[in-house]
Amino acid sequence: MRRHMNRALVPVAALLVALGCDGGGGDGGAPEDGSGRAAAREGGTTSGSASQSIPTSMLSDGGTTLTPPAQEFTLAEIGFDFGSEDAPIAVVEFSDYGCGYCRRFHTETFPTLMEEYVETGKVRWKYVTYVSGMFANGLPAAYAAECAGEQDRFSPMSRLLYERQAEWKSLGDPSPVFEELAREAGVDAAEFQACVAEERHRPRVRSGILSGGRLGIRGTPSFLVNGVPLVGAQPIAWWRDAFNAIAAEIEAGTGDPGDGT
C-alpha cells in the first residue's frame, strides 16, 4: 500500500455515460441516514449547500472565512493507495465513514473489486478519507482511520469502521468503539489514542475535503475513474462492465492521455 498516485490517466467519459452513469445517479446521490433524513452535522459553524455542509473550522485556519489553510496537501499526497503503479486504470474514491451508501459499497462491492482488479494489477485505487459534514461522527471516524494508517493498519481499520458503522454512528462519544476497533485491527492502543487526541492528521483530512470541493464532490461515495467523475454505490456488475470497456478502449488506443489527479 502506498499513499501517492500521480500518473497520467485516460479520460473515458463517453464510456461511463454509455454504461449508464451520468455522474449523478446510483445509490449515493443523496447522502442521508437510515430514516431518509440528513444526519446530524459535525459541531460548529458549517458552510455550503444542504447537500454539502462542512465545518468551516476544517476549511480555514480560524474564524468563518473560507480561506485555504496554511498547510495543505495535494490529492496525490493524501489518501491510501492500493495496486500497481503500472495499472492502466486509476480510481480515486471519496467516501465518508458515516455514509450508509459508502458502507454498502465497502461491504458488498469493494472486496470483490480488490480481488479481481486491484490485486491482479489491472486497477490502481486511492481511498481518500473524505468528510462531507452530513453524517454524525464522520470526522472522528476519519481521524481514527488516518491514525490506524499511520501504523500501516488502514485496511483492517477501514473495513471495521464500515462493517460496524451502526455501533458508533449515533454515539455522543464514539471514541471507546474506535479504540476497540483499532485494537481488533492490530493498532498500538496508546499511540492510536495519542494520534487521535492530537488530531495529528487533521491537515490530511482537511486537504481531502478541499480537494473534494475543487472537484465538485456533492455526494458520497464519489469516484474519479481515469479522471472522470461519477457518484453512487454502483453494483459489481457495473464496475466489471466499466473496467472491461475501459481496458478495451485503452488496448485499441482510442483514449487520449489525461491527468485525473
DRENLORO-698734 format. One line per field, with one value per residue (C-alpha): x, y, z; residue in one letter. Coordinates in steps of 0.02 Angstrom, whole numbers, plus 32768, in hexadecimal, padded with zeros to 4 digits. Example, Ala and Ser with C-alpha at 12.3 -4.5 7.8 and 13.67 -1.06 7.14 Angstrom:
% DRENLORO-698734
X (8267:82AC)
Y (7F1F:7FCB)
Z (8186:8165)
resn (A:S)
END
This chain:
% DRENLORO-698734
X (8000:803D:7FFE:8024:7FD6:8017:8012:7FC0:7F0E:7E9E:7DF8:7D65:7CCC:7C73:7C89:7C44:7BAC:7B90:7B94:7B0C:7B65:7B45:7BA3:7B09:7AB5:7ACD:7AA7:7B1B:7ACE:7A73:7AD4:7A5D:7A48:79DC:7940:7952:7986:7A2D:7A93:7AD1:7B5E:7C04:7C04:7C2B:7C00:7BE7:7BEF:7BB0:7B0A:7A99:7AE8:7B99:7BA4:7C59:7C99:7CED:7D72:7DAC:7DB7:7E18:7E97:7E16:7D78:7CF1:7D49:7D6B:7E25:7E99:7EFA:7FB2:7FDB:7F88:7FB3:7F90:7F1C:7FB4:7FF9:7F60:7EF8:7F2E:7F60:7F4D:7F85:800D:804D:8051:7F97:7F41:7EA5:7EA7:7E18:7E15:7D8B:7D41:7CDC:7C99:7C9E:7BF4:7BA1:7B2D:7B48:7C04:7BEE:7B89:7C10:7C9C:7C43:7BF1:7C59:7D08:7D4D:7D26:7D73:7E10:7E1D:7DF4:7E42:7EB5:7F15:7F28:7F7C:7EEE:7EB8:7F0C:7E9A:7EAB:7E39:7E28:7DE5:7D61:7CEC:7C4B:7C0C:7B63:7B7D:7B90:7C41:7C85:7D15:7D54:7D43:7DB3:7E34:7E29:7E4A:7EDC:7F2A:7F1D:7F6C:7FFE:8024:8006:7F5F:7EED:7E9D:7E5E:7E29:7DCB:7D72:7D3D:7D00:7C89:7C54:7C29:7BEC:7B4A:7BAD:7BFB:7B98:7B14:7B82:7BA5:7C57:7C8E:7D42:7D2F:7CEC:7D76:7DF8:7DAE:7DAD:7E61:7E96:7E3E:7E9A:7F41:7F68:7FD0:7F4D:7FB5:7FFB:7F50:7F01:7F8A:7F78:7EBC:7EC6:7F44:7EDE:7F86:7F43:7ECE:7F2E:7F1B:7E61:7E47:7EA7:7E33:7D9C:7DEA:7E19:7D69:7D24:7D91:7D59:7CA1:7C7F:7BCA:7B9D:7BF3:7C37:7C83:7D0B:7D82:7D98:7E2D:7E03:7D49:7CD4:7C44:7BD5:7B81:7B97:7B90:7B7E:7C0B:7BC2:7BCD:7C83:7CB0:7C5F:7CB5:7D62:7D53:7D1A:7DA5:7E28:7DE9:7DF0:7EA1:7ED9:7E8D:7EEC:7E52:7E69:7ECA:7F44:7F02:7F23:7E9E:7EFA)
Y (8000:80AD:815C:81A9:819E:8216:81CD:81FE:81BC:8199:81F9:8184:81F2:81B1:80FE:8121:817A:80E9:8072:80D5:814D:8207:823D:8255:81AC:8112:80F5:817A:8213:824E:8235:820F:81A5:810A:8171:81CF:8271:82C7:828D:8305:8373:8382:8408:84BC:8531:84E0:851F:84EA:84A8:8431:83A2:83D4:841D:841C:8469:850E:84E2:845D:84D9:8566:858A:85E3:8647:862F:8669:85E0:8602:8572:852D:8551:8498:843C:839E:837A:82ED:8285:8297:8262:81C5:8110:80BC:8007:7FA8:7FB7:8060:8017:7FEC:803F:806F:80E1:8101:8188:816E:81F1:819C:81D0:814C:8186:816F:80DA:80C9:80CB:803F:7FDD:7FF5:7FC0:7F28:7EE9:7F23:7F5F:7EB6:7E68:7EFB:7EE9:7E30:7E36:7EDA:7F2E:7E95:7E56:7EF6:7F34:7FC9:8044:807F:8116:8128:81DA:81EC:826B:82C3:8308:8352:82FD:8266:8259:822D:822E:82A0:823E:819E:81EA:8215:8162:811B:8191:8168:80AE:80D0:8121:8074:801F:7FDA:8044:7FB3:7F4F:7FED:8032:7F8C:7F85:8039:8010:7F63:7FA2:804F:8034:801F:80CE:813F:8178:8183:8227:81EC:8167:8160:80C0:8063:80A9:8071:7FC2:7FB9:7FF6:7F6B:7EEC:7F36:7F19:7FCE:8000:8047:80CD:8114:8110:816F:81F2:8208:8220:8295:8303:8301:82D8:82BD:8351:83A2:8303:82F4:83AD:83A0:8314:8383:8412:839E:835A:840B:843B:839F:83C4:8332:8341:8290:81F6:8182:81E2:81A6:81E0:8153:8181:8235:8229:824D:81DD:81D3:813E:8091:803A:7F7B:7F04:7EDE:7F97:7FA2:7F05:7F4A:7FF3:7FAB:7F31:7FBB:8031:7FA8:7F84:803D:804D:7FB1:7FF5:8098:8106:8162:8204:8216:8280:82A8:827C:82BA)
Z (8000:7FD2:7FF7:7F4D:7EA0:7E1C:7D6D:7CC9:7CBB:7C25:7C19:7BFE:7C18:7B7E:7BB8:7C65:7C1F:7BA7:7C3B:7C91:7D06:7CEC:7D87:7DF0:7DF9:7E63:7F18:7F5A:7F0A:7FA7:8048:80D7:8170:817E:819C:80F9:814F:8147:81DC:8262:822B:8285:830B:82E6:8258:81B0:80FF:8055:8018:8076:8016:8042:80F1:812D:81CF:81A5:8227:81AC:811D:816C:81F3:825F:825D:81DB:813C:80BE:80A6:807A:810F:8123:810F:8081:8023:7F6C:7F3A:7F0A:7FBB:801E:802D:8028:7F85:7F52:7EB8:7E37:7DFE:7D4E:7D4D:7CB8:7D1A:7DB2:7E2A:7EB0:7F30:7FA6:802E:80D8:8161:819F:80F6:80E6:802B:8046:80C3:8044:7FC0:8034:807A:7FDB:7F46:7F71:7FAF:7F06:7EA9:7F11:7EEB:7E32:7DFA:7E79:7EB7:7E04:7DCA:7D5B:7DC7:7E3D:7EC9:7F39:7FD1:8013:80C5:8094:810E:80C4:8167:814E:81BD:8279:82B1:8200:8230:82C8:8262:81DD:8263:82A4:81F7:81D7:8280:825D:81B4:820D:8250:81A6:81E2:8177:8116:81AC:8208:8173:815A:8210:8210:8182:81BC:826A:823D:829F:8341:833F:82CA:8346:83E1:8439:8455:83D7:8415:847E:83E6:8377:83F6:83FA:833C:8338:83AF:833F:82AA:8300:832A:83C0:8435:848D:83EC:839A:842B:8426:836A:8375:840B:83B0:830F:82C3:8214:820F:817D:8115:8139:8119:8076:8041:8061:7FFE:7F6E:7F6A:7F67:7ED3:7E77:7E97:7F0D:7F49:7F7C:7FBF:7F88:7EF6:7E81:7DFB:7D7D:7D11:7D38:7D13:7DA7:7DD8:7E72:7EC2:7F0B:7E63:7E69:7E3E:7D91:7D63:7D99:7D37:7C9A:7CB2:7CD0:7C3F:7BCA:7C02:7BED:7B3E:7B11:7B53:7AF5:7A56:7A70:7A62:7B06:7B19:7BAC:7C39:7CEF:7D6F:7E09)
resn (M:R:R:H:M:N:R:A:L:V:P:V:A:A:L:L:V:A:L:G:C:D:G:G:G:G:D:G:G:A:P:E:D:G:S:G:R:A:A:A:R:E:G:G:T:T:S:G:S:A:S:Q:S:I:P:T:S:M:L:S:D:G:G:T:T:L:T:P:P:A:Q:E:F:T:L:A:E:I:G:F:D:F:G:S:E:D:A:P:I:A:V:V:E:F:S:D:Y:G:C:G:Y:C:R:R:F:H:T:E:T:F:P:T:L:M:E:E:Y:V:E:T:G:K:V:R:W:K:Y:V:T:Y:V:S:G:M:F:A:N:G:L:P:A:A:Y:A:A:E:C:A:G:E:Q:D:R:F:S:P:M:S:R:L:L:Y:E:R:Q:A:E:W:K:S:L:G:D:P:S:P:V:F:E:E:L:A:R:E:A:G:V:D:A:A:E:F:Q:A:C:V:A:E:E:R:H:R:P:R:V:R:S:G:I:L:S:G:G:R:L:G:I:R:G:T:P:S:F:L:V:N:G:V:P:L:V:G:A:Q:P:I:A:W:W:R:D:A:F:N:A:I:A:A:E:I:E:A:G:T:G:D:P:G:D:G:T)
END
